[in-house]
Amino acid sequence: MRNYQNNLYRTLGGLDLSRKQVETGRRFFSAYEDPSAAARAAILERRSARNAEYQNNIQNAQSWMDEQENVVYKLGQLATTVSEDYSVSAVTDTAGDIGRDTYAKALRSMQQSMVQLLNTKYSNSFVLSGNGSVDEAPFELSEDGKTLLYRGVDVNDPANTAILDQLAAETSYVDVGFGLEFDNTGQIVSSSAFDTALPGINVVGYGQTADGTSKNLILLAGQMADLLEADDFDRDAYEKLWNQFKEGSDMAQDAITELGTKTQLLTTTMDRLESEAISIQDQYNNEVGIEPAEAITGYSWAMYAYSSALKIGTSIIGPSLLDFLS
């Protein structure tokens, strides 16, 4: 009886193992069963986890950049409207002062719209704030439209050029599987990570030209509105500002092109990671997996052996008086 019970338990254990193999597709469940395969599988599991993390980072970065591209595209549309419809000939062909005043109001409205777009948030962060604070809007326009601050710095003050250059060069890196590395100073090597930062001043400009003309699109729009509202319209001054605005509007188009290039890089990287994930899964299945047909056959044989053992048990364990007592 004792031998029978021990053999029955072993048979039941074999049935349970076969059932688990069918349910999970795994050949073994403890490292001691196949130490070498278990070690290789552990390495593949870590690679798979890193791959999944990279893919998640890419998805988040893509969503972030989609919002950036949406904002820059709308800014580009506003800039194109001014470049094409607000030339000197357009504003002087209107009905005198009344017509120019209408153009001025439109430019004031565009100023506000551009600032609102530049302060767009995605989740809890401002998409065009570079690597700045998530709590404070990066751009602030004075009530008269003559002063624009980017993270508290006047974008038109020549004394702020150095700090604005520094803000314009800010980065925000994400590890997407390029082989993250650090240099001797502890800084991330730019080629080993993906930069998701886009400082807004790189889109609308900052600083002044050699003759003192602002390079910022928002301030230029306000200055053009000032000239249109003046009692004596200065055609030459307006044309100078309009030409600078037209030149500066190319930055928005360049930003859209740059975002498109970076998006393509993300797409290519995601395709590579997805292919790598499939390869890792195939390797993992080769190490720990079991063929479905083999697993089902083993389960069927284990079930047959267990049923046979039960039948044998009924023949060797006879009924006793206890079986008839209630």
BELJOBEL-V806628 format. One line per field, one symbol per residue. ss: DSSP state (2 for helix, 1 for strand, 0 for the rest). A space follows every 50 residues. Layout:
ss=???
This chain:
ss=02222222222222222222222201000022202222222222222222 22222222222222222222222222222222222002222200022222 22222222222222222200110011001000000000111000000111 00110002222222222200001100000001000001022201100010 22220001000001002222222222222000002222222222222202 22222222222222222222222222222222222222100222222222 22222222222222220000222200
